[in-house]
Amino acid sequence: MASAENGDSQSGRKSQENRILWLLSAACPNWTPAPELAKISLQYNSRIFSLRRQKGWLIENRVRVEDGIRHGEFRLGPRTIPPSKELRRGAGLSPDSHALNQKQGTESLFGDLRPERYPD
């Protein structure tokens, strides 16, 4: 029964993420006030974090101060970027591999760092 509840909460999160993404894309390129996102999910920051980190969406945020009151706003960025896991896979790298070091034949990430020698 606990797994069914967990599945429901995950689908609820995905649904909230999709609704937030839809709202941001509908308002694009304008800013969406944080209270509008809070109508979808009171944990909208968590959903935005997930959209940014796991789904690769560029979501900008800003805080406007008007009459001493802060107003948070969000908007969809210009394009999506793949998650870092996919970037590593596409480059032939994995978190456990040392493919970069093997290509360069050195233990340094930056290649041979020895100073250049000039003939005297």
C-alpha angles and dihedrals in degrees: 000000000000090000091053090052090048090051091050092050091049092051088047090054091049090049091051090048090051092049092049090048090049092050092049093047092047090054095042125162089017125080121260116216116238093237088063089055090046088060087064098040131355085212092056091140089061091049092048090049089053092048090051101043105029102029099033099234118154106227118176124204135191139175120224120196113213120175089343093306121116119228119192118209136180136196138178115261125231099270145352124261124205118252114265090251090062092044091055091047092050091050092049092250129123129185091255099042129091095205092138092054091045092052091052096040092227138095093238123091088218100051125238108358097180113125116257115259120220123198114254 
